[in-house]
Amino acid sequence: MEYSNFSECSQRGNCRDRSMTGPEYKTERKRRNLSQVALAALIEVRQGTISDRETDRIKITKEAELAIKSLPLAEEKNSKG
């Protein structure tokens, strides 16, 4: 069951969002044009943690998902010049 807003979800107390997958995490990193090393430095974790997340060796927490999504996207290159 999906809830329309946080309030409804909180009142029922049984909300479960789907966790971000490793490939989704990697896609988000690449959309920001960041290497694993650069992302790790920005969010203050080890590069190995980024690798472990991307390969589903460790669960991607909601906090980790929000951290990567809070970073700006890379500017798209305009092919016209």
N, C-alpha and C positions, 0 to 999 in steps of 0.2 A: 504494500500500500504506500502510495506517495502522499506526502503532506504538502499543502499549498503554502505554508509558511512556517517559520521557526516556532512561533507561539503554539500553533496547533500540534506540532511535533513534540514540543516540550511538555505540553499538558498531558499528552498520551503516554509519554515516557518510554516509548519503545521504537524510537527512530533509528534506522540503520541506513546510512548512506553507503553506496558501493565504494570500495576503496579504489584508488587510482592504481593501475597496473604498472609494471616496470616499463613496458613499451610506451605507454602513455606518458610516463615521467620523462623518458628519453626524448620523445617527441616535443614535449614542453621545453626541455633544455635546448634542443636544436632550433626551435622556433625563436629562441632568444640568442642564437648564434654563440653559445657558450660551450667551452670544453668542459669535461668533467672537473678538471683542476680549477678552472675559473669559477664554476658554479660552487664548488666546495669552498673556495676562498670567500665568496660572497655570503654564503649562508653559514660559514664557520663550522664545517664538518670535514672529515677526511675524504680524500678523493675515493678511497675504497668504499665509503658509505654510499656515494653516488653510484658507483659501479654495482654495489649490492642491491640498491633500489632498482636500478634499470634491468637487472637480470632476475628480479623477484626472489633474491636470496633473503631479503628482509622486507617486511611489510612497510609500505609507505603510509605513514601516519597522516592524519588530517592536517597536522601542523606542517609537515614536510610538503604536502600538496599545496597548502596555502602559501607557503614560503616561495615555492618556485613560480606559482601563478601570480605572485605580487611583483615579480620582476618584469621590467618592460620588455616588450617584444622587439626583436631586431627590426630595423627599418628594411623594407623591401627595396631591392635594387631596381631602379627604373631602367628598362632595356633601351628606351629611347634616349638619345643623347644630345 
